[in-house]
Amino acid sequence: MAPSTHALVLTTFFSTATADWRQHLQLAVTAHQQGDLLGAAPNYRAAMAEHEPLRHHPAILTNYGLAAQAEGNTEEAIVAFRTVTDRTPEDANAWFNLGNALVDQGVGDAEAVAAFRHCLSLRPDDAEAYYSLGLNLISAKESDLQGAIEALTTSIGLVPDDAKAHVSLGDAYAKQQKWQLSLAAFRRATELRPAHAATWASLGYVQEELADVAGAEASWRAAIRLAPTGAAAVGSHLNLGGMLRRADRLSEGRAAYAAALALEPTRVEAYMGLGRCYQTPAGSRSAEEIAADHRRFLASTYGVALLLQPTSAEAYVAIGEGLRMYGVHGPCEELGGWCALDHYKAALALAPGNTCAATHVAFGDRRPCDTAEMEALLGTAPGAACGAGGKGKASDGLGDCEGGAVGALDACETHPSSSTIEGLSASNPASSAGALADALAKWRRHGLVVFPQLLSAPRVAALLERVRAAQQGNHTRDYTGVTRDKSFRVHKALPVDDAAAALDELSSSLAPFLEQALGTSAPVLLESGFMCTAPGAQAQLFHRDVAPSVVSCSSMTVSIQVSLVETAATQGALEVIPGSHSFDPAVSDRTRQQELPHVPVAVPSGSVTVYALHTMHRGGANTHVRDRPFYFFTLAGNGLAPPGLAYTIEAADIGQWALAQGGLQRRSRVEILS
């Protein structure tokens, strides 16, 4: 915080000062009046050393405290201001100066707040004191956001055109995830101070949270235009690159990351971002050529990040995921001869709590699947490596390619029932051979199937109780930070023991379906978690959770969502694109979104939705009055753990569980029984 301008004039001393110290005091005051506080400080110090009465005079101590604060000597400033408040406790300026010095020292949040409040008790119309109080309440170790908002609102009421108060108000609302209020505050700040780059950058952050991609892009570009160099510009380029990548504008995302590197060539985050923006070159190329190009790209992005930061577990995981994404499982010459599993092991050694690395290591002895196996399970046409016929990407586990023939979607369009939840629903597959056949037919046609009210009401109630306890507590691993459009969403792991009864019951019902859908009678559990989508949540972008198995050669993997409440379409319901699981590199995911139906999974409590993790889906917007809690678990068939998942699971459950013999089983027991 900048030193206060609440200084005092010292003319009374010069009439009584002796020649011994008068010169130092005169030099100090002259420098102070000229704004040279660094030059004033040593002369104030010398004058007080030579003349003891000066050390107790409020005017001298106030000016010396401000000068000491300017030179970074906050401890001496605090001592000086404390003495002033002791001698003149009715002086509002003294309390204001003390509060600022305590904030600069970085400790004593409570004491700084008390000082600002004392100042305001003496001078209740001090807008600057209200601003300082609000700023400190935001940044304190135990922040009081509501108190900060009240103080900043009062400050703005006193001085409506103070841009910095509007910025801080926007920060406080953002920390509360009150995005619309934050947006209004930052917008007003840009109106008052249109040339302030940091305010535009903050506005862009809030706009992205509100899914306003165009607005966020414009704000970040404005921030860069106003301050094209320096740390702030690098941050804006990184933010812009990340948003453009998530919006599937990969070439523009790469340009933003490259701009960040032009300003700061050793910025690890920029290389990591670039690594997520891979697009295979255009034109007809063999799978071997594409794989070689991809390996070189990984080495030039994630590989450089590792050279710059050799202890980055995130970079090791990213390389492992990148190799697995394109089915590169053997040693990679471009990456020192290491394979994907080597990188996962290195990440796990650095970060033992990394559940993604731990899961890949736990299943590291499995063999990759081949394309024929995957096609047989899904009943889909032969696939090809992503991007073989155009520009593709695999940044988020997607096999997206720009352009392509809409005609490849004709097979999906012949099933109009795919546009309704009824057309996607099937009866309990364990109830009859006909029910199983119907479920499998819908699964292979759509890449998903819905089983209404499959879990009994008592099991739903017990599971919901466990989910609510974990939602409100802090005893389970929190994945909210890595969730797409995380605002108003809670995403955590749920211990398998907490869901064991529900998993047992579902295993009994789903066993015949899962055996044929996944190609094994003992699918392994990769994830166990839940999400709660609160009112106000924005719709996510449609996405695939993992790369298509025909590309990555990983196992066939399904996510199973259990609705814990009756879910309306407007309640943040899961939305799916039936038929999008059928992988064809000639058809872009944008085309799939435009041509295929979007179906909200609005279902009763206890309903179970099974979808292939490369089926396109998203969490919808919640404009309802109630939240939507749901439990989910992920199962994998034979083969490797797939790349792209968050791996939402408690560490103790990794690699431990399978659904077999009609129930939840420890894997060691499954192996013995097999």
Buried (B, 14 or more C-beta within 10 A) or exposed (E): BEBBEBBBEBEEBEEEBEEEBBBBBBBBBEBBEEEBBEBBBBBBBBBBEBBEEBBEBBBBBBBBBBBBBBBEBBEBBBBBBBBBBEEBEEBBBBBBBBBBBBBBBEEBBEBBBBBBBBBBEBBEEBBBBBBBBBBBBBBBEEBBBEBBBBBBBBBBEBEEEBBBBBBBBBBBBBBBBBBEBBBBBBBBBBEBBEEBBBBBBBBBBBBBBBBBBEBBBBBBBBBBEBBBEEEBBBBBBBBBBBBBBBBBBBEBBBBBBBBBBEBBEEBBBBBBBBBBBBBBEBEEBEEEBBBBBBBBBBBEBBBBBBEBBEEBBBBBBBBBBBBBBBBBBEEBEBBEEBBBBBBBBBBBEBBEEBBBBBBBBBBBEBEBBEBEBBBEBBEBEEBBBBBBBBBBBBBBBBBBBBEBEBEBBEEBBEBEBBBEBEBBBBBBBBEEEEBBEBBBEBBBBBBBBBBBBBBBEEBBEBBBEBBBEBBEEEEBBBBEEEBBBBBBBBBBBBBBBBBBBBBBBBBBBBBBBBBBBBBBBBBBBBBBBBBBBBBBBBBBBBBBBBBBBBBBBBBBBBBBBBBBBBBBBBBBBBBBBBBBBBBBBBBBBBBBBEBBBBBBBBBEBBBBBBBBBBBBBBBBBBBBEBBBBBBBBBBBBBBBBBBBBBBBBBEEBBBBBBBBBBBBBEBEEBEEEE
